[in-house]
Amino acid sequence: MLPRGRPRALGAAALLLLLLLIGFFLFGGDVECELGELGGERRGPGSFPCPLTPRVSADGRPRGAAAVDGDPSADRGGRNRSDCVPPRPPLPKCELLHVAIVCAGHNSSRDLVTLVKSVLFYRKNPLHFHLVTDAMARNILEMLFHTWMVPAVRVSFYDVEELKPQVSWIPNKHYSGLYGLMKLVLPAALPPELARVIVLDTDVTFASDIAELWALFAHFSDEQVIGLVENQSDWYLGNLWRNHRPWPALGRGFNTGVILLRLDRLRQAGWGQMWTLTATRELLTLPATSLADQDIFNAVIKEHPGLVQPLPCVWNVQLSDHTLAERCYSEASDLKVIHWNSPKKLRVKNKHVEYFRNLYLTFLEYDGNLLRRELFGCPSPPSAGAEQVQRALAQLDEEDACFEFRQQWLTVHRVHVTFLPHEPPPPQPHDVTLVAQLSMDRLQMLEALCRHWPGPMSLALYLTDAEAQQFLRFVEASAVLSARQNVAYHVVYREGPLYPVNRLRNVALAQALTPYVFLSDIDFLPAYSLYNDLRASIEQLKLGSERRAALVVPAFETLHYRFSFPSSKAEVLALLDSGSLYTFRYHEWPRGHAPTDYARWREAQTPYRVQWAADYEPYVVVPRDCPRYDPRFVGFGWNKVAHIMELDAQEYELLVLPEAFTIHLPHRPSLDISRFRSSPTYRDCLQAVKDEFHQDLSRRYGAAALKYLTALQQPRHPA
Amino acid sequence: MLPRGRPRALGAAALLLLLLLIGFFLFGGDVECELGELGGERRGPGSFPCPLTPRVSADGRPRGAAAVDGDPSADRGGRNRSDCVPPRPPLPKCELLHVAIVCAGHNSSRDLVTLVKSVLFYRKNPLHFHLVTDAMARNILEMLFHTWMVPAVRVSFYDVEELKPQVSWIPNKHYSGLYGLMKLVLPAALPPELARVIVLDTDVTFASDIAELWALFAHFSDEQVIGLVENQSDWYLGNLWRNHRPWPALGRGFNTGVILLRLDRLRQAGWGQMWTLTATRELLTLPATSLADQDIFNAVIKEHPGLVQPLPCVWNVQLSDHTLAERCYSEASDLKVIHWNSPKKLRVKNKHVEYFRNLYLTFLEYDGNLLRRELFGCPSPPSAGAEQVQRALAQLDEEDACFEFRQQWLTVHRVHVTFLPHEPPPPQPHDVTLVAQLSMDRLQMLEALCRHWPGPMSLALYLTDAEAQQFLRFVEASAVLSARQNVAYHVVYREGPLYPVNRLRNVALAQALTPYVFLSDIDFLPAYSLYNDLRASIEQLKLGSERRAALVVPAFETLHYRFSFPSSKAEVLALLDSGSLYTFRYHEWPRGHAPTDYARWREAQTPYRVQWAADYEPYVVVPRDCPRYDPRFVGFGWNKVAHIMELDAQEYELLVLPEAFTIHLPHRPSLDISRFRSSPTYRDCLQAVKDEFHQDLSRRYGAAALKYLTALQQPRHPA
């Protein structure tokens, strides 16, 4: 093959290279494009690959737009012309790339994460994300990136509220609302020293290295300031329907889902006045923007065609309805960026939609932990926590009996708080949030729990990225769950061999927004009246202000599957007597709740105080600022016991409520606990943790903590 | 930046291009490499990038080996030399690439799937896999690829048994056993018209487009026949320990985890005799091969250095212990292929192991369904089932009430049979396999089931790729499960909105290897004696030979969570009377088992015949060749009822066994069933399916099937 092929190859190469030289001297920076020409690539009528300035052709479209003609550099036809396209962007290795994204609300935050995953998957450069967010998105994304710990990734936040005034005067009909318009003010909003930035919509997905996109800045002529891909729909040609009057644009106009901005030049050119003037003038005759910023960008470009550097279509393959994108992707074998720019998003009709969905789902369900990859050969700042953790993990001795414990302790879990839309409860002095944690195998509890607890809840879910999507669909499919706005779901992404039960509790606890919290477990259903009763008790007992107390909610269990839930204490007592209800863990571990003194509870009319005793682990209501759970307790065993001990050490009164109760429903042991039961070494490691914990207690509480040590002396099987 | 930069860039480019021209005429095919030289890249002492033939340098390593010097084409340092590397392999778009892999046994089959996923993820060309397999691997992989339906992928199988004689005479100490040696005979084993092939070990992972590797064939000089990456360990330098005598090799020698073979030239050169001679001669002084084929390849190359084309190190980054690989990947920013060539595999010690693990886990847990991507612009054969399915899926009307049903029917599930090592049961005329299906939330049942059923089992598991790995770890962690060799686990990969219960049953049923099967459900625990009793009954009742019968195993249920399992019929009756045991679904759906006639069972000493009645769905023992389940019943409801109806239509006697029993344990409703309960339209769609099913029955069984229709008339809630 090769021998026969070579002579031809040589001739072609020689010609090519001479042309290349000419190309260089004639056309300056645009070698790649001119080569595309000279290489005689088949092209759609009336369009040329990225020229110096767009020329409007007969049919009114900007002949400049590489648009639906495929990405020259993506062409793998083995034609000589492609031999001198830079194999990868000619960037200094490890050059820092800047990306700006506008993001508001819970749903966009989830979209942004998927976009970022796709970027990180292919990237080989350090990245700096500039996120223009509202308070919600910032709260979510700050925590997410902080816990994600991706090496060589920096994130800065900009407050959307401060920018609103600059665009809020523009009437707009687009579904993106005001946020779409924010892209117009980025040159002013971003740091003045920032010269170039890639601007992305949250509904795009990368299928290639973003450095290749960044490299296209090199093709800007001196006057060009904005890089854009041509629109892949006929919207701006007008006449889609009677009286359809789009904003002015060069032919099909450009799509602003992916933008290259030369911020430095835009600032020099007085971009602010430029677009404001245009917008103001157009709005004299047009009622509002239909496509938000995109209408205004296009109107400005129509006036100043010299500003735009058209980008190859593959950098913004637009999957709107009636898209013309196929003309782009069927020619190029290599899609770079997919843009779900239909309000229908993934449900858009397109005969290749399954193909694109697969690319999207790849990153939607991709385990984000796997993106904590260092960039070999790029020095990262010393504070690159991720690398330290990974080194530490790599250094653990896998033969060590407690290897899994140590592994789990080293793990930093990615946390995505308020994964779904959530309305913070109105501030009330005695309000209580139910706090619990769960994994996939307990999702079925959520509906029942919602029926039993009308108040606010803060729930930590331990899920993989893929499970988080199943969870999302589960909530959407449930009338009960989707109706609730006061339940906050916080996703903690699975990592490590053991269930980090106390880390999960601490995440849910930290996100509770009411002054009090009910520290429960997911397998318990509280009395229907508990939410109201608790608020009343807190008020009556004047908690917080004068007294530091933990209200004990007596716990029961049913071993029966079919079970009609008692509506009153009287009914609970009846069920106890009939033997269809037991005090919690009556059979296996009575001492866990013995101090609650159920005999006294039968009779009690008013709250009564009880004393701590070894292994006591009641379900309690405490102020939100209570001590956190000790994260060293992973998997199962002793995790609540230690917390109650800490409360006692801090001299919380333990007050049992006379009317309150909560009931544990039966279930198979979870995978995690069955692993525990099967492993003997697990218990030894647990014992080691207990000892450490006690030493800490004595260190912190001195003599007062002695009783815990003595209590520990008597041997017993671990809770 | 650009304006200032350009003049320099131009000068450099001009120089570069002239050099390129010279390079072309002087050195023929090896432009890339020579440019690497002329571009003045820093290189390790004594080595040069892929020259025409390797030269042995002072330190005895092949100076030819690009080895640990980084991949020139991968260098992104923006130096001129990289500007003229083909951006992608200069292959005709859609060229078919050939890949050969040797694979034997259950575990290698799983490894191969991960390797193939990584190849498919980045590939843009049609692929033809040539798999040299033993019977087990073939059985697994044939089914897997058949159901995977990846567009533009062909698979051929070659029987390892036929090839063994050619290598079995070679004494070998490597852990890969005889299979490692198979690579030597590929030129003879593969079709004579096949000129070039990439040969891969199952323990490599791709991080780039395999076409880039294929493109390196273009750099072979006329006499070169084998492309290899230099070894990244000092093994072949010898003296690793006292009396360490490795096989002869050029310096560090080459690693055979990734090989480019010019089959055509090897055949011409009489490769067969060549390696046999060398091996025979070396074995006069050496006891055996230590590294299987690799020792022999290296010995041959040492004799004929002209045969080898050294490949850039990034195409085989070897993660053995004490690897020198870091010298490769720390320079190149772009790893192409990772090779887990330590017996420890992922547990190998390496300070960057977490990085490599992440790449590996990416594909281990990657949803293989997402790789069913068509190649745009590459015409695929009409038989590309996947594309048809995907088109059909895209054409479904999402507003249609039964959309999810239709979606589920169109879905073809990937099936990986005998996912874990399994020993087929010895042939016995009356043996019975327990057949059941489950998803992740029922894993906890497996240990108990193994205790109750010592016989063979065929279980279909409905899992995601990630869950399949959790399942693997679960079995490894369980003494009970890992002890069992007669339990076959068949993974059916999750896809579509509804639980394909009957497809799962059919997969498990089709894989049962005994003459009889017990069609059970995963939440049932059979009597400890059932396995023996059934085999006895089958023998006594002379099933198969004379009579066509279904043996009914009476079903019971406990609602109690803590439950001591009855060891005899007498105990069952006692528990029934004490109300701690019920006949199955006694409360919600008695008619499902009423025909079993429990009253009669109490008294029965011998098997008794019962008549079919509407909605009867007993658990039965039948010959393996019984009718399959109707896959149109997805999600929940009526799936067993239809099957029993079919048995009755085919005139199976229904014989209830007097001593047999099986007991259902309580559990929360699964996610899938709770979705069903929440959806009213679901029931309508189910009804539609029932009607279709009845029409088919009457079509197939005529008048005999009338009774089923009439039975259907009486309205009742769906099972």
Interface residues (C-beta under 8 A of the other chain):
Chain A: M1 L2 P3 R6 L10 A13 A14 L17 L20 L21 F24 F25 G28 G29 S73 R76 G77 G78 S82 D83 C84 V85 P86 P87 R88 P89 P90 L91 P92 K93 K124 A195 A211 F217 A218 F220 D222 Y329 S330 E331 A332 S333 D334 R347 K349 N350 K351 H352 V353 E354 Y355 N358 L359 L361 T362 E365 Y366 D367 N369 L370 L371 R372 R373 E374 L375 F376 G377 C378 Q390 R391 L393 A394 E398 M440 D441 L443 Q444 M445 T464 A466 Q470 F474 A477 S478 A479 L559 H560 Y561 R562 H587 P666 H667 R668 P669 S670 L671 S674 R675 S678 S679
Chain B: M1 L2 P3 R6 L10 A13 A14 L17 L20 L21 F24 F25 G28 G29 S73 R76 G77 G78 S82 D83 C84 V85 P86 P87 R88 P89 P90 L91 P92 K93 K124 A195 A211 F217 A218 F220 D222 Y329 S330 E331 A332 S333 D334 R347 K349 N350 K351 H352 V353 E354 Y355 N358 L359 L361 T362 E365 Y366 D367 N369 L370 L371 R372 R373 E374 L375 F376 G377 C378 Q390 R391 L393 A394 E398 M440 D441 L443 Q444 M445 T464 A466 Q470 F474 A477 S478 A479 L559 H560 Y561 R562 H587 P666 H667 R668 P669 S670 L671 S674 R675 S678 S679
